[in-house]
Structure formats: C-alpha cells, structure tokens
Amino acid sequence: MTTIRDTNPGKLGTLPYVIGSVSFIPLFGVLFGIVAVVWGLSTKRPGGKWLAAIGAGGISFTFFIYGGLFYLGTVQRGGAFDELRVKLTQSAINSLVPSIELYKIQNGRYPDSLEVLQQSMPKDSFAAMFVTDPSVMVPEEKPRYFFYEKVGEDHYYLRGLGPDGKPFTTDDVVPQISSNPDSKLGLLIEKQAGS
C-alpha cells in the first residue's frame, strides 16, 4: 500500500480545497462535501475548519437548490410550474378512465369509490398511482383522490378539482378521451340536470 507523503506538513494543500469546491455541484457534490467536512474536522492542520465550512456550504447549496425546486414544483401556486402540474394531472386522469372501465368489465359494475378501485389493483401497480390528483402534492397532507361520483349503475363523473378544490368549476381538469359514439363508456363530463 502506498501512502501519500505531505511535502508541506504545515498546510493542507490544494487537493482538499478542490474536493471542497466540487461539493457545490448539485446532488453529485454532496459526497464530496461529506469528504471535505470529515477531512476538515479530522485534521489538525491550519485551514481544516475552513475546508469543513466549504464542504458544509456545498451540501447546503444542494439542499437549497433541490428544496427550492420542490417548493416551486409542488407547493407554490401561480408560478411557472402550474402548466406542468395541469399537464401531469391531465395525463393521470386520462389513464384512470380505462382502469375504471376495466373494473366494470371485471366486476359488472363501476367501483363505489376510487379507494375501492385502488384496493382492487395489485399493490405495485403503476395504474394504482393514477387515482390521486398529482396537482395536490403538499408533503404534510394526504394525497387527494380525483373527484369521482357514481351516477346510477351505468355512469360516473371523474375530474381533477383544481386549486379551488370544488367540483364542476372552471378550473377542473376533465378526462380527454377520444371515443366513438357507439362506445359504452360510462364517463359523464357535464353535470346532468337533476343529478
């Protein structure tokens, strides 16, 4: 085993500072930041605490960047990510309609709720993820199911409620399913009079 000899035992040298600087690369740099902090705190040489501070700063930078992106993407309303949230919601709700129709084919009736539908799917099923509204992803709250209401035995309403959380308003996201007039889909888009 070869050992690296320090040519100047009084100073840390440039390698530790290069490792500390690499810690500012988001995500990837966290490992280098940990190395820099451990190295800086374990050495008795001058500059060790400065090296640890650089590594901690790089780690903090990664958490700041990813925390900000998480906040903008999931919590903040009225920002640049609203359109992406709507597209994700539209994709999820479009994928949910075939699962509801398959449930009817297998069971002879539509599910009473989306929870019932989700419980009928295999635990690791990709489709089981589509029963909750991805536009509402606040970490402290439970996921919100899409609005689903059974109408009689042959029809149902399905929609994403939007920011106001109320069904049948202008901010709702409804499934966009292309179907022929002869199809037997039970999906209702517009509220029927008297229901």
C-alpha positions, 0 to 999 in steps of 0.5 A, spaced: 500 500 500 502 506 498 501 512 502 501 519 500 507 523 503 505 531 505 511 535 502 508 541 506 506 538 513 504 545 515 498 546 510 493 542 507 494 543 500 490 544 494 487 537 493 482 538 499 480 545 497 478 542 490 474 536 493 471 542 497 469 546 491 466 540 487 461 539 493 457 545 490 455 541 484 448 539 485 446 532 488 453 529 485 457 534 490 454 532 496 459 526 497 464 530 496 462 535 501 461 529 506 469 528 504 471 535 505 467 536 512 470 529 515 477 531 512 476 538 515 474 536 522 479 530 522 485 534 521 489 538 525 492 542 520 491 550 519 485 551 514 481 544 516 475 548 519 475 552 513 475 546 508 469 543 513 465 550 512 466 549 504 464 542 504 458 544 509 456 550 504 456 545 498 451 540 501 447 546 503 447 549 496 444 542 494 439 542 499 437 549 497 437 548 490 433 541 490 428 544 496 427 550 492 425 546 486 420 542 490 417 548 493 416 551 486 414 544 483 409 542 488 407 547 493 407 554 490 401 556 486 401 561 480 408 560 478 411 557 472 410 550 474 402 550 474 402 548 466 406 542 468 402 540 474 395 541 469 399 537 464 401 531 469 394 531 472 391 531 465 395 525 463 393 521 470 386 522 469 386 520 462 389 513 464 384 512 470 378 512 465 380 505 462 382 502 469 375 504 471 372 501 465 376 495 466 373 494 473 366 494 470 368 489 465 371 485 471 366 486 476 359 488 472 359 494 475 363 501 476 367 501 483 363 505 489 369 509 490 376 510 487 379 507 494 375 501 492 378 501 485 385 502 488 384 496 493 382 492 487 389 493 483 395 489 485 399 493 490 405 495 485 401 497 480 403 503 476 395 504 474 394 504 482 398 511 482 393 514 477 387 515 482 390 521 486 390 528 483 398 529 482 396 537 482 395 536 490 402 534 492 403 538 499 408 533 503 404 534 510 397 532 507 394 526 504 394 525 497 387 527 494 383 522 490 380 525 483 373 527 484 369 521 482 361 520 483 357 514 481 351 516 477 346 510 477 349 503 475 351 505 468 355 512 469 360 516 473 363 523 473 371 523 474 375 530 474 381 533 477 378 539 482 383 544 481 386 549 486 379 551 488 378 544 490 370 544 488 367 540 483 364 542 476 368 549 476 372 552 471 378 550 473 377 542 473 381 538 469 376 533 465 378 526 462 380 527 454 378 521 451 377 520 444 371 515 443 366 513 438 359 514 439 357 507 439 362 506 445 359 504 452 363 508 456 360 510 462 364 517 463 359 523 464 363 530 463 357 535 464 353 535 470 346 532 468 340 536 470 337 533 476 343 529 478 
